[in-house]
Amino acid sequence: MAKMGRPKSDAPKLNTLSVRVTDSELQKLKEYADSHGMTITQLLHTGVDLLLRTPDAEVQNLFP
């Protein structure tokens, strides 16, 4: 009998990252994610990917 369920991922996400945020930061994340049809996890993955694709000089301007 064939296996049921999701197919195995080529890059399984086995690591967990925990971040402490304020109530207002969490609310901002929820509102942004909801208004863009995303989960907070998808939002954070997208943000990290965007930062990694951005030249260092531009990123440094974001954090004076």
mmCIF file of the N, C-alpha and C atoms, coordinates in Angstrom:
data_MODEL
# 
_entry.id   MODEL 
# 
loop_
_atom_site.group_PDB 
_atom_site.id 
_atom_site.type_symbol 
_atom_site.label_atom_id 
_atom_site.label_alt_id 
_atom_site.label_comp_id 
_atom_site.label_asym_id 
_atom_site.label_entity_id 
_atom_site.label_seq_id 
_atom_site.pdbx_PDB_ins_code 
_atom_site.Cartn_x 
_atom_site.Cartn_y 
_atom_site.Cartn_z 
_atom_site.occupancy 
_atom_site.B_iso_or_equiv 
_atom_site.pdbx_formal_charge 
_atom_site.auth_seq_id 
_atom_site.auth_comp_id 
_atom_site.auth_asym_id 
_atom_site.auth_atom_id 
_atom_site.pdbx_PDB_model_num 
ATOM 1   N N  . MET A 1 1  ? 0.846  -1.184 0.000  1.00 0.00 ? 1  MET A N  1 
ATOM 2   C CA . MET A 1 1  ? 0.000  0.000  0.000  1.00 0.00 ? 1  MET A CA 1 
ATOM 3   C C  . MET A 1 1  ? 0.890  1.245  0.000  1.00 0.00 ? 1  MET A C  1 
ATOM 4   N N  . ALA A 1 2  ? 0.524  2.247  -0.769 1.00 0.00 ? 2  ALA A N  1 
ATOM 5   C CA . ALA A 1 2  ? 1.304  3.484  -0.886 1.00 0.00 ? 2  ALA A CA 1 
ATOM 6   C C  . ALA A 1 2  ? 1.185  4.312  0.387  1.00 0.00 ? 2  ALA A C  1 
ATOM 7   N N  . LYS A 1 3  ? 2.253  5.075  0.660  1.00 0.00 ? 3  LYS A N  1 
ATOM 8   C CA . LYS A 1 3  ? 2.237  5.958  1.826  1.00 0.00 ? 3  LYS A CA 1 
ATOM 9   C C  . LYS A 1 3  ? 1.279  7.111  1.576  1.00 0.00 ? 3  LYS A C  1 
ATOM 10  N N  . MET A 1 4  ? 0.656  7.565  2.625  1.00 0.00 ? 4  MET A N  1 
ATOM 11  C CA . MET A 1 4  ? -0.283 8.678  2.541  1.00 0.00 ? 4  MET A CA 1 
ATOM 12  C C  . MET A 1 4  ? 0.365  9.911  3.167  1.00 0.00 ? 4  MET A C  1 
ATOM 13  N N  . GLY A 1 5  ? -0.172 11.080 2.853  1.00 0.00 ? 5  GLY A N  1 
ATOM 14  C CA . GLY A 1 5  ? 0.301  12.308 3.482  1.00 0.00 ? 5  GLY A CA 1 
ATOM 15  C C  . GLY A 1 5  ? 1.136  13.153 2.542  1.00 0.00 ? 5  GLY A C  1 
ATOM 16  N N  . ARG A 1 6  ? 1.730  14.170 3.134  1.00 0.00 ? 6  ARG A N  1 
ATOM 17  C CA . ARG A 1 6  ? 2.546  15.101 2.354  1.00 0.00 ? 6  ARG A CA 1 
ATOM 18  C C  . ARG A 1 6  ? 3.833  14.434 1.883  1.00 0.00 ? 6  ARG A C  1 
ATOM 19  N N  . PRO A 1 7  ? 4.291  14.824 0.697  1.00 0.00 ? 7  PRO A N  1 
ATOM 20  C CA . PRO A 1 7  ? 5.597  14.318 0.245  1.00 0.00 ? 7  PRO A CA 1 
ATOM 21  C C  . PRO A 1 7  ? 6.715  14.952 1.064  1.00 0.00 ? 7  PRO A C  1 
ATOM 22  N N  . LYS A 1 8  ? 7.812  14.244 1.185  1.00 0.00 ? 8  LYS A N  1 
ATOM 23  C CA . LYS A 1 8  ? 8.970  14.752 1.922  1.00 0.00 ? 8  LYS A CA 1 
ATOM 24  C C  . LYS A 1 8  ? 9.537  15.972 1.215  1.00 0.00 ? 8  LYS A C  1 
ATOM 25  N N  . SER A 1 9  ? 9.987  16.938 2.001  1.00 0.00 ? 9  SER A N  1 
ATOM 26  C CA . SER A 1 9  ? 10.576 18.166 1.463  1.00 0.00 ? 9  SER A CA 1 
ATOM 27  C C  . SER A 1 9  ? 12.048 17.945 1.151  1.00 0.00 ? 9  SER A C  1 
ATOM 28  N N  . ASP A 1 10 ? 12.543 18.648 0.132  1.00 0.00 ? 10 ASP A N  1 
ATOM 29  C CA . ASP A 1 10 ? 13.971 18.599 -0.180 1.00 0.00 ? 10 ASP A CA 1 
ATOM 30  C C  . ASP A 1 10 ? 14.781 19.343 0.873  1.00 0.00 ? 10 ASP A C  1 
ATOM 31  N N  . ALA A 1 11 ? 14.155 20.317 1.515  1.00 0.00 ? 11 ALA A N  1 
ATOM 32  C CA . ALA A 1 11 ? 14.830 21.112 2.547  1.00 0.00 ? 11 ALA A CA 1 
ATOM 33  C C  . ALA A 1 11 ? 13.899 21.237 3.756  1.00 0.00 ? 11 ALA A C  1 
ATOM 34  N N  . PRO A 1 12 ? 13.793 20.175 4.553  1.00 0.00 ? 12 PRO A N  1 
ATOM 35  C CA . PRO A 1 12 ? 12.876 20.233 5.692  1.00 0.00 ? 12 PRO A CA 1 
ATOM 36  C C  . PRO A 1 12 ? 13.290 21.309 6.692  1.00 0.00 ? 12 PRO A C  1 
ATOM 37  N N  . LYS A 1 13 ? 12.304 21.961 7.263  1.00 0.00 ? 13 LYS A N  1 
ATOM 38  C CA . LYS A 1 13 ? 12.569 23.020 8.241  1.00 0.00 ? 13 LYS A CA 1 
ATOM 39  C C  . LYS A 1 13 ? 12.522 22.387 9.629  1.00 0.00 ? 13 LYS A C  1 
ATOM 40  N N  . LEU A 1 14 ? 13.686 22.028 10.135 1.00 0.00 ? 14 LEU A N  1 
ATOM 41  C CA . LEU A 1 14 ? 13.784 21.318 11.400 1.00 0.00 ? 14 LEU A CA 1 
ATOM 42  C C  . LEU A 1 14 ? 14.137 22.224 12.569 1.00 0.00 ? 14 LEU A C  1 
ATOM 43  N N  . ASN A 1 15 ? 14.536 23.449 12.294 1.00 0.00 ? 15 ASN A N  1 
ATOM 44  C CA . ASN A 1 15 ? 14.988 24.358 13.343 1.00 0.00 ? 15 ASN A CA 1 
ATOM 45  C C  . ASN A 1 15 ? 13.877 25.322 13.737 1.00 0.00 ? 15 ASN A C  1 
ATOM 46  N N  . THR A 1 16 ? 13.838 25.633 15.027 1.00 0.00 ? 16 THR A N  1 
ATOM 47  C CA . THR A 1 16 ? 12.854 26.573 15.555 1.00 0.00 ? 16 THR A CA 1 
ATOM 48  C C  . THR A 1 16 ? 13.573 27.814 16.041 1.00 0.00 ? 16 THR A C  1 
ATOM 49  N N  . LEU A 1 17 ? 12.989 28.959 15.745 1.00 0.00 ? 17 LEU A N  1 
ATOM 50  C CA . LEU A 1 17 ? 13.545 30.241 16.167 1.00 0.00 ? 17 LEU A CA 1 
ATOM 51  C C  . LEU A 1 17 ? 12.501 30.925 17.032 1.00 0.00 ? 17 LEU A C  1 
ATOM 52  N N  . SER A 1 18 ? 12.911 31.385 18.192 1.00 0.00 ? 18 SER A N  1 
ATOM 53  C CA . SER A 1 18 ? 11.992 32.054 19.107 1.00 0.00 ? 18 SER A CA 1 
ATOM 54  C C  . SER A 1 18 ? 12.417 33.506 19.256 1.00 0.00 ? 18 SER A C  1 
ATOM 55  N N  . VAL A 1 19 ? 11.446 34.411 19.146 1.00 0.00 ? 19 VAL A N  1 
ATOM 56  C CA . VAL A 1 19 ? 11.734 35.841 19.238 1.00 0.00 ? 19 VAL A CA 1 
ATOM 57  C C  . VAL A 1 19 ? 10.733 36.460 20.203 1.00 0.00 ? 19 VAL A C  1 
ATOM 58  N N  . ARG A 1 20 ? 11.233 37.278 21.102 1.00 0.00 ? 20 ARG A N  1 
ATOM 59  C CA . ARG A 1 20 ? 10.351 37.986 22.027 1.00 0.00 ? 20 ARG A CA 1 
ATOM 60  C C  . ARG A 1 20 ? 10.006 39.343 21.423 1.00 0.00 ? 20 ARG A C  1 
ATOM 61  N N  . VAL A 1 21 ? 8.720  39.661 21.403 1.00 0.00 ? 21 VAL A N  1 
ATOM 62  C CA . VAL A 1 21 ? 8.258  40.941 20.869 1.00 0.00 ? 21 VAL A CA 1 
ATOM 63  C C  . VAL A 1 21 ? 7.267  41.563 21.850 1.00 0.00 ? 21 VAL A C  1 
ATOM 64  N N  . THR A 1 22 ? 7.085  42.863 21.731 1.00 0.00 ? 22 THR A N  1 
ATOM 65  C CA . THR A 1 22 ? 6.093  43.552 22.553 1.00 0.00 ? 22 THR A CA 1 
ATOM 66  C C  . THR A 1 22 ? 4.702  43.277 21.996 1.00 0.00 ? 22 THR A C  1 
ATOM 67  N N  . ASP A 1 23 ? 3.690  43.621 22.779 1.00 0.00 ? 23 ASP A N  1 
ATOM 68  C CA . ASP A 1 23 ? 2.310  43.462 22.303 1.00 0.00 ? 23 ASP A CA 1 
ATOM 69  C C  . ASP A 1 23 ? 2.069  44.279 21.037 1.00 0.00 ? 23 ASP A C  1 
ATOM 70  N N  . SER A 1 24 ? 2.598  45.500 21.008 1.00 0.00 ? 24 SER A N  1 
ATOM 71  C CA . SER A 1 24 ? 2.365  46.348 19.829 1.00 0.00 ? 24 SER A CA 1 
ATOM 72  C C  . SER A 1 24 ? 3.105  45.810 18.602 1.00 0.00 ? 24 SER A C  1 
ATOM 73  N N  . GLU A 1 25 ? 4.304  45.261 18.789 1.00 0.00 ? 25 GLU A N  1 
ATOM 74  C CA . GLU A 1 25 ? 5.034  44.669 17.658 1.00 0.00 ? 25 GLU A CA 1 
ATOM 75  C C  . GLU A 1 25 ? 4.276  43.464 17.110 1.00 0.00 ? 25 GLU A C  1 
ATOM 76  N N  . LEU A 1 26 ? 3.752  42.630 18.007 1.00 0.00 ? 26 LEU A N  1 
ATOM 77  C CA . LEU A 1 26 ? 2.981  41.464 17.573 1.00 0.00 ? 26 LEU A CA 1 
ATOM 78  C C  . LEU A 1 26 ? 1.724  41.901 16.828 1.00 0.00 ? 26 LEU A C  1 
ATOM 79  N N  . GLN A 1 27 ? 1.061  42.921 17.324 1.00 0.00 ? 27 GLN A N  1 
ATOM 80  C CA . GLN A 1 27 ? -0.145 43.428 16.666 1.00 0.00 ? 27 GLN A CA 1 
ATOM 81  C C  . GLN A 1 27 ? 0.177  43.939 15.261 1.00 0.00 ? 27 GLN A C  1 
ATOM 82  N N  . LYS A 1 28 ? 1.289  44.657 15.122 1.00 0.00 ? 28 LYS A N  1 
ATOM 83  C CA . LYS A 1 28 ? 1.696  45.162 13.805 1.00 0.00 ? 28 LYS A CA 1 
ATOM 84  C C  . LYS A 1 28 ? 1.973  44.006 12.846 1.00 0.00 ? 28 LYS A C  1 
ATOM 85  N N  . LEU A 1 29 ? 2.658  42.970 13.336 1.00 0.00 ? 29 LEU A N  1 
ATOM 86  C CA . LEU A 1 29 ? 2.946  41.804 12.496 1.00 0.00 ? 29 LEU A CA 1 
ATOM 87  C C  . LEU A 1 29 ? 1.651  41.118 12.065 1.00 0.00 ? 29 LEU A C  1 
ATOM 88  N N  . LYS A 1 30 ? 0.730  40.926 13.006 1.00 0.00 ? 30 LYS A N  1 
ATOM 89  C CA . LYS A 1 30 ? -0.549 40.283 12.685 1.00 0.00 ? 30 LYS A CA 1 
ATOM 90  C C  . LYS A 1 30 ? -1.334 41.090 11.654 1.00 0.00 ? 30 LYS A C  1 
ATOM 91  N N  . GLU A 1 31 ? -1.412 42.398 11.861 1.00 0.00 ? 31 GLU A N  1 
ATOM 92  C CA . GLU A 1 31 ? -2.168 43.248 10.936 1.00 0.00 ? 31 GLU A CA 1 
ATOM 93  C C  . GLU A 1 31 ? -1.559 43.227 9.539  1.00 0.00 ? 31 GLU A C  1 
ATOM 94  N N  . TYR A 1 32 ? -0.235 43.314 9.462  1.00 0.00 ? 32 TYR A N  1 
ATOM 95  C CA . TYR A 1 32 ? 0.424  43.308 8.158  1.00 0.00 ? 32 TYR A CA 1 
ATOM 96  C C  . TYR A 1 32 ? 0.207  41.959 7.472  1.00 0.00 ? 32 TYR A C  1 
ATOM 97  N N  . ALA A 1 33 ? 0.414  40.883 8.220  1.00 0.00 ? 33 ALA A N  1 
ATOM 98  C CA . ALA A 1 33 ? 0.247  39.548 7.647  1.00 0.00 ? 33 ALA A CA 1 
ATOM 99  C C  . ALA A 1 33 ? -1.190 39.344 7.166  1.00 0.00 ? 33 ALA A C  1 
ATOM 100 N N  . ASP A 1 34 ? -2.164 39.715 7.985  1.00 0.00 ? 34 ASP A N  1 
ATOM 101 C CA . ASP A 1 34 ? -3.573 39.556 7.602  1.00 0.00 ? 34 ASP A CA 1 
ATOM 102 C C  . ASP A 1 34 ? -3.916 40.362 6.356  1.00 0.00 ? 34 ASP A C  1 
ATOM 103 N N  . SER A 1 35 ? -3.444 41.599 6.302  1.00 0.00 ? 35 SER A N  1 
ATOM 104 C CA . SER A 1 35 ? -3.791 42.457 5.164  1.00 0.00 ? 35 SER A CA 1 
ATOM 105 C C  . SER A 1 35 ? -3.115 42.012 3.869  1.00 0.00 ? 35 SER A C  1 
ATOM 106 N N  . HIS A 1 36 ? -2.077 41.188 3.979  1.00 0.00 ? 36 HIS A N  1 
ATOM 107 C CA . HIS A 1 36 ? -1.382 40.697 2.791  1.00 0.00 ? 36 HIS A CA 1 
ATOM 108 C C  . HIS A 1 36 ? -1.611 39.199 2.561  1.00 0.00 ? 36 HIS A C  1 
ATOM 109 N N  . GLY A 1 37 ? -2.558 38.615 3.290  1.00 0.00 ? 37 GLY A N  1 
ATOM 110 C CA . GLY A 1 37 ? -2.907 37.207 3.089  1.00 0.00 ? 37 GLY A CA 1 
ATOM 111 C C  . GLY A 1 37 ? -1.778 36.253 3.418  1.00 0.00 ? 37 GLY A C  1 
ATOM 112 N N  . MET A 1 38 ? -1.026 36.565 4.464  1.00 0.00 ? 38 MET A N  1 
ATOM 113 C CA . MET A 1 38 ? 0.126  35.748 4.851  1.00 0.00 ? 38 MET A CA 1 
ATOM 114 C C  . MET A 1 38 ? -0.006 35.338 6.315  1.00 0.00 ? 38 MET A C  1 
ATOM 115 N N  . THR A 1 39 ? 0.773  34.336 6.697  1.00 0.00 ? 39 THR A N  1 
ATOM 116 C CA . THR A 1 39 ? 0.933  34.036 8.111  1.00 0.00 ? 39 THR A CA 1 
ATOM 117 C C  . THR A 1 39 ? 2.124  34.840 8.613  1.00 0.00 ? 39 THR A C  1 
ATOM 118 N N  . ILE A 1 40 ? 2.262  34.936 9.923  1.00 0.00 ? 40 ILE A N  1 
ATOM 119 C CA . ILE A 1 40 ? 3.420  35.642 10.475 1.00 0.00 ? 40 ILE A CA 1 
ATOM 120 C C  . ILE A 1 40 ? 4.703  34.916 10.068 1.00 0.00 ? 40 ILE A C  1 
ATOM 121 N N  . THR A 1 41 ? 4.667  33.598 10.030 1.00 0.00 ? 41 THR A N  1 
ATOM 122 C CA . THR A 1 41 ? 5.842  32.832 9.608  1.00 0.00 ? 41 THR A CA 1 
ATOM 123 C C  . THR A 1 41 ? 6.224  33.172 8.175  1.00 0.00 ? 41 THR A C  1 
ATOM 124 N N  . GLN A 1 42 ? 5.251  33.211 7.274  1.00 0.00 ? 42 GLN A N  1 
ATOM 125 C CA . GLN A 1 42 ? 5.533  33.572 5.882  1.00 0.00 ? 42 GLN A CA 1 
ATOM 126 C C  . GLN A 1 42 ? 6.078  34.987 5.795  1.00 0.00 ? 42 GLN A C  1 
ATOM 127 N N  . LEU A 1 43 ? 5.522  35.881 6.588  1.00 0.00 ? 43 LEU A N  1 
ATOM 128 C CA . LEU A 1 43 ? 5.981  37.268 6.617  1.00 0.00 ? 43 LEU A CA 1 
ATOM 129 C C  . LEU A 1 43 ? 7.441  37.345 7.046  1.00 0.00 ? 43 LEU A C  1 
ATOM 130 N N  . LEU A 1 44 ? 7.802  36.628 8.094  1.00 0.00 ? 44 LEU A N  1 
ATOM 131 C CA . LEU A 1 44 ? 9.183  36.655 8.579  1.00 0.00 ? 44 LEU A CA 1 
ATOM 132 C C  . LEU A 1 44 ? 10.144 35.996 7.591  1.00 0.00 ? 44 LEU A C  1 
ATOM 133 N N  . HIS A 1 45 ? 9.735  34.882 6.985  1.00 0.00 ? 45 HIS A N  1 
ATOM 134 C CA . HIS A 1 45 ? 10.586 34.243 5.965  1.00 0.00 ? 45 HIS A CA 1 
ATOM 135 C C  . HIS A 1 45 ? 10.827 35.200 4.801  1.00 0.00 ? 45 HIS A C  1 
ATOM 136 N N  . THR A 1 46 ? 9.770  35.885 4.360  1.00 0.00 ? 46 THR A N  1 
ATOM 137 C CA . THR A 1 46 ? 9.888  36.837 3.259  1.00 0.00 ? 46 THR A CA 1 
ATOM 138 C C  . THR A 1 46 ? 10.807 37.986 3.639  1.00 0.00 ? 46 THR A C  1 
ATOM 139 N N  . GLY A 1 47 ? 10.667 38.488 4.862  1.00 0.00 ? 47 GLY A N  1 
ATOM 140 C CA . GLY A 1 47 ? 11.518 39.582 5.330  1.00 0.00 ? 47 GLY A CA 1 
ATOM 141 C C  . GLY A 1 47 ? 12.981 39.199 5.378  1.00 0.00 ? 47 GLY A C  1 
ATOM 142 N N  . VAL A 1 48 ? 13.269 38.002 5.865  1.00 0.00 ? 48 VAL A N  1 
ATOM 143 C CA . VAL A 1 48 ? 14.658 37.534 5.915  1.00 0.00 ? 48 VAL A CA 1 
ATOM 144 C C  . VAL A 1 48 ? 15.205 37.382 4.504  1.00 0.00 ? 48 VAL A C  1 
ATOM 145 N N  . ASP A 1 49 ? 14.421 36.773 3.610  1.00 0.00 ? 49 ASP A N  1 
ATOM 146 C CA . ASP A 1 49 ? 14.863 36.617 2.217  1.00 0.00 ? 49 ASP A CA 1 
ATOM 147 C C  . ASP A 1 49 ? 15.149 37.972 1.576  1.00 0.00 ? 49 ASP A C  1 
ATOM 148 N N  . LEU A 1 50 ? 14.281 38.943 1.828  1.00 0.00 ? 50 LEU A N  1 
ATOM 149 C CA . LEU A 1 50 ? 14.465 40.285 1.275  1.00 0.00 ? 50 LEU A CA 1 
ATOM 150 C C  . LEU A 1 50 ? 15.747 40.924 1.805  1.00 0.00 ? 50 LEU A C  1 
ATOM 151 N N  . LEU A 1 51 ? 15.986 40.816 3.097  1.00 0.00 ? 51 LEU A N  1 
ATOM 152 C CA . LEU A 1 51 ? 17.219 41.368 3.675  1.00 0.00 ? 51 LEU A CA 1 
ATOM 153 C C  . LEU A 1 51 ? 18.462 40.707 3.084  1.00 0.00 ? 51 LEU A C  1 
ATOM 154 N N  . LEU A 1 52 ? 18.406 39.400 2.884  1.00 0.00 ? 52 LEU A N  1 
ATOM 155 C CA . LEU A 1 52 ? 19.567 38.682 2.353  1.00 0.00 ? 52 LEU A CA 1 
ATOM 156 C C  . LEU A 1 52 ? 19.837 39.020 0.888  1.00 0.00 ? 52 LEU A C  1 
ATOM 157 N N  . ARG A 1 53 ? 18.805 39.465 0.154  1.00 0.00 ? 53 ARG A N  1 
ATOM 158 C CA . ARG A 1 53 ? 18.983 39.845 -1.257 1.00 0.00 ? 53 ARG A CA 1 
ATOM 159 C C  . ARG A 1 53 ? 19.359 41.310 -1.422 1.00 0.00 ? 53 ARG A C  1 
ATOM 160 N N  . THR A 1 54 ? 19.280 42.089 -0.351 1.00 0.00 ? 54 THR A N  1 
ATOM 161 C CA . THR A 1 54 ? 19.543 43.522 -0.405 1.00 0.00 ? 54 THR A CA 1 
ATOM 162 C C  . THR A 1 54 ? 21.025 43.793 -0.170 1.00 0.00 ? 54 THR A C  1 
ATOM 163 N N  . PRO A 1 55 ? 21.645 44.656 -0.975 1.00 0.00 ? 55 PRO A N  1 
ATOM 164 C CA . PRO A 1 55 ? 23.063 44.979 -0.768 1.00 0.00 ? 55 PRO A CA 1 
ATOM 165 C C  . PRO A 1 55 ? 23.307 45.517 0.646  1.00 0.00 ? 55 PRO A C  1 
ATOM 166 N N  . ASP A 1 56 ? 24.465 45.177 1.208  1.00 0.00 ? 56 ASP A N  1 
ATOM 167 C CA . ASP A 1 56 ? 24.798 45.563 2.582  1.00 0.00 ? 56 ASP A CA 1 
ATOM 168 C C  . ASP A 1 56 ? 24.673 47.058 2.826  1.00 0.00 ? 56 ASP A C  1 
ATOM 169 N N  . ALA A 1 57 ? 25.090 47.868 1.870  1.00 0.00 ? 57 ALA A N  1 
ATOM 170 C CA . ALA A 1 57 ? 25.045 49.323 2.050  1.00 0.00 ? 57 ALA A CA 1 
ATOM 171 C C  . ALA A 1 57 ? 23.609 49.799 2.269  1.00 0.00 ? 57 ALA A C  1 
ATOM 172 N N  . GLU A 1 58 ? 22.669 49.217 1.543  1.00 0.00 ? 58 GLU A N  1 
ATOM 173 C CA . GLU A 1 58 ? 21.267 49.606 1.703  1.00 0.00 ? 58 GLU A CA 1 
ATOM 174 C C  . GLU A 1 58 ? 20.713 49.140 3.039  1.00 0.00 ? 58 GLU A C  1 
ATOM 175 N N  . VAL A 1 59 ? 21.112 47.957 3.472  1.00 0.00 ? 59 VAL A N  1 
ATOM 176 C CA . VAL A 1 59 ? 20.645 47.428 4.753  1.00 0.00 ? 59 VAL A CA 1 
ATOM 177 C C  . VAL A 1 59 ? 21.172 48.283 5.893  1.00 0.00 ? 59 VAL A C  1 
ATOM 178 N N  . GLN A 1 60 ? 22.419 48.719 5.800  1.00 0.00 ? 60 GLN A N  1 
ATOM 179 C CA . GLN A 1 60 ? 23.000 49.556 6.852  1.00 0.00 ? 60 GLN A CA 1 
ATOM 180 C C  . GLN A 1 60 ? 22.237 50.865 6.992  1.00 0.00 ? 60 GLN A C  1 
ATOM 181 N N  . ASN A 1 61 ? 21.674 51.375 5.905  1.00 0.00 ? 61 ASN A N  1 
ATOM 182 C CA . ASN A 1 61 ? 20.877 52.602 5.963  1.00 0.00 ? 61 ASN A CA 1 
ATOM 183 C C  . ASN A 1 61 ? 19.561 52.393 6.709  1.00 0.00 ? 61 ASN A C  1 
ATOM 184 N N  . LEU A 1 62 ? 19.092 51.148 6.775  1.00 0.00 ? 62 LEU A N  1 
ATOM 185 C CA . LEU A 1 62 ? 17.850 50.855 7.485  1.00 0.00 ? 62 LEU A CA 1 
ATOM 186 C C  . LEU A 1 62 ? 18.034 50.897 8.995  1.00 0.00 ? 62 LEU A C  1 
ATOM 187 N N  . PHE A 1 63 ? 19.266 50.652 9.443  1.00 0.00 ? 63 PHE A N  1 
ATOM 188 C CA . PHE A 1 63 ? 19.562 50.571 10.873 1.00 0.00 ? 63 PHE A CA 1 
ATOM 189 C C  . PHE A 1 63 ? 20.652 51.569 11.238 1.00 0.00 ? 63 PHE A C  1 
ATOM 190 N N  . PRO A 1 64 ? 20.269 52.835 11.418 1.00 0.00 ? 64 PRO A N  1 
ATOM 191 C CA . PRO A 1 64 ? 21.283 53.874 11.692 1.00 0.00 ? 64 PRO A CA 1 
ATOM 192 C C  . PRO A 1 64 ? 21.975 53.686 13.040 1.00 0.00 ? 64 PRO A C  1 
# 
